[in-house]
């Protein structure tokens, strides 16, 4: 049996939202995927821009890459996705974990979205099921459903690389929170177990890094299964489910909501499209009071 092909990964880091966008390229070719893009958003003015996404597009074009799919690891609560803009510019479909319908069902009433807003995931081009495989050129990907942070979180495994979204952070920062609607700490523990059952040398590419001062002053978005199992402050080997759930629940109770959760979820649950414009031609975001 031939060993799996291992991708080349180039990462673009948006410090404003601490988000890592990964361009994943087959080892000896030009086919690529983009994982977890960023649409720049100024919450003070409500203005968006495509500066971060344009850097990714420039890289793709300079290297003559063919982007086959734009992947979302989940419906993000800390940044807006640029997936529709990338799709328009690069012609690739948008894929997300198939359980995104659960997230849409949860948040449609939170934002009192219009009656026409579908909660079946149809805003996305591809709904990726657990265990499903797909290819970008010669590179084969496998989908792992890894809920807990949200019901729809997915990890995408390609060769010796896994793109884990918010499920794990660097070992010195720990794991995703589970207190958003639909989150579940016990489920997250089981999901992390699936990820950490991958070969020890598997490269784990994260969606975020927040640093862990004072020990570390640089941003890092890549670790390994072995490093997480040995050093993760939340889930190193020997931490059982009960201890993890207790830690996660107590820690989550102390955390503020992410700065961009309200604009981000409203837009990201629509695959990055803005809510329908009102009669003056302008799209509006809602701020539900006393709900979250």
N, C-alpha and C positions, 0 to 999 in steps of 0.2 A: 504494500500500500504506500502510495506517495505521501510524504509529510504535508501538512497543510501549508498553504501559501501565507506568508506574513505581510501585512500591509505596511506601507509607508504612511506616517501620520504627521501632518503639519498643523499646529495649533495657533489660533488667534485668540488672545486674551483681552477681554473687555474689563478694565479695572473698575469702571463705574458700577458694574453689576457683578463683578468678580466671576464672570462667565467665560468658560473655555469653549470655543467652537473648533471642531476638529474636521479637517479635510483628510479623508482616508482614501488612499490610492492603491490599486493593485500593484504588486511588487515590481513587475517588469512591463507595465503598460500605462495606459492613460485613463482608464476608467476609474471613477471616484464616487464617493458619497460625502455629503456634508452633514455633520451631526451637531444639533443644538446651536442654531444661528441666533444673532442678536439684532433687533431693530432698536436704534438709539431713541430714547424717550426722555424728555425733560418734564418732570412732574410739575414744575412751577408754572410752565407756560402751556403744557399740553401738546407741545410740538414734537414730531418725530423726524428722524433723519436716517439716512442709510449709510453713514460713514463706515460703520463696522462691517456691514455686509458688502460694501463696495471694495473693501480691502480683500475680502475672501474672493469676490468675483475677479478682481485684478490678478490674484494669484492663480486662479483657475485658468484664466485666459493666457497669462504669460507662460504657463506651463502646458498649454494646449490640452487641458484635461476635458474629458467628457463626463459630466456629472449625471449619474444614472438615477440617484434618489437623494432626497433631502429628508433626513431623519429627525424626529423629535423623540427624546427619551421619555417625555411626559408633558403634561400641561403645566408649564412653568409658572411659578408664583413670584419670581424675582426678576424677570426680564421679559420683554416682549420678543416674540419670534419674528425673524425676517423671512420666514419660509415662503410666503406668497411673492415677495419681491425677488427672491432667488429663483423661484419657479419661473417667473416672468422673464428674467434675464438669462437663465441657463436652460430652461425647458425641461426640468426634471420634476417628477411627481413628488408629493409630500407623503411620508409614511409615519405612522404612529402606532403604539400598541393598541390592540383591538378593544381593550376595555376602556377606551376613551369615552365610550357611551355612558359609562357609569359616572365619570367626572361631569359630563354634560348634564346628566339627569340631576346630579347633586347641586350644580351651580346655576342651572337655569332658574330655579325659584329664588336663589339668593340675589340674583341680579334682576329678577322679574323680566327676563328676556322676552322678546316678542313671541307671540304664539307660534309663529312660523319657524322659529329656531328649532331645528331638528336635533334630537338627542340620540342619533344612531351612528354618529361618526362620519356622516356622509360629506362633511366639509373637507375631509382629508381624502387623498387619492388612494391610499393603501392602508388598510387596517391589518396589522401584522399580528398573527396568532402565535401563542407560545409553541415553540418547536418548529415553527415555519422557517424555511430557508429561502434565500434569494441570492442573486449574484450581482456583482459589479465587475464586469469583465471576467477575469479568471478567478476573482476572489469570491469565495462563498461565505455568506453570513448566516448566522443562526439567531433566532429570536428567543429570548428568555423573558417570560413574564415575571417581573420582580416587584410586586406591589408592596405597600406598607407606608411609604412616603405619600403616595397617592394610589388609588386603585388601578391606575393605568400605566404605571411605570414599567418600562421595558429596558432590558440590557441587550445590546447587540454585540454578538461575538463573531469576529472575523480573524481566522488564523490564531496567532498568539496574542490578539488584542481583544479587549472587551470594553465597551463604552457603556458606563454604568449610570449615567445621569447623576441624580442626587443621592442614590442609594448609599454610596460610600464617599467619604472625603479622605484626605491624606491621613495616615495613621495618627498623626498628632492632633487631628481635629475631630475624627470620629465618624459619625453616621448622620443620616438625614433625620429631621424632625418628623413626628407622626401625628401632630395635633391639628392639621388641616382637616376640613370635612372629608371623610372617607379614609383618613389615615388610620394605621393600625400597627402598633409597635410589635406585637407578636408576629404579625404577618411579615413585617420588615425583617425580623430576626430570621425567619425561614427563608426569605428571599436572599438575604446576605449569605446564608448557608449554601444556597445554590451557586452563588458567584464564587465563594471561597472554596467550593469543591472543584473548580477548574484547576488545571495544572498549576503548580506553584510559580512557574516562570511566566504565567500569563500577565501581560501588561494591562493594567487597569487605567483607562482614561476617564477622568472625572469631568463633570460639568462645571464645577466651581472649586475655587480655593479661596479661603478667607485668611490664610496664614495663622500661625499659632504663636504669637509673640509671648515672651521675648526671645524664645529659642530660635525662631525662624523669621527672617526679614524679607525673603523672596517668595514669589508666587510659584507654586508647583502644581501640576495637574496630572501627573503620571506616577503610578506606583505599581506594585505587583501583588498578586495573591499571597505570595510568601511573606511580603512585608506587612500586609494587613493582618495575616494570621499571627504573626510574631509580635506586632507592635501597636495595633490599633487600640486606642485608649478606650474604645467602647466594645469591640467584638473580637479581641485576640483570643486565640485558642484557650479554652478553659472557662470562658464566660458562658453560662447557660442561659436559656430563654428567660427564666424568671428574673434573674439578675439584670438582664438587658432590659426587659420591659419595665422593671422598677426604675432603673437609671433613666431610661428614655422618657418615661412618663413624668418623673420628677423634674428632669431638665427642661422638658418642653413647657411645663407650667411656668417657667421663669422667662421664657423667650417672648419678645415683642413680635408682632406680625411683620413680615417683610415689607419694606417701604413701598414696593410696587405691586403688592399682591392684588389689589383691587383693579387697577388697569390691566395688569398682566393676565390674570385669569379670564377676564371678560373677553380679551382679544385672542388669547391662545386657545381657548376652548372652541373658537371659530376657525382654527387652523391659521391664525394670524390675520384674518380679515377684520376690518373695523365693523362695529355695529351698523346697521342700516342708517343711512343719512336721513335726517328729519326734513321737514318741508322747506327748510332754508338751505338745504344742501350740505349741512354739516353733520358729522357723526359725533355722538356724545357718549361719554362713559358715566356710569352711575356709581355713587358712593352709598352703599346700604348702611344705614345707621343702626348701631347697637345689635348687629347680627353676628359678627365674627369676633 
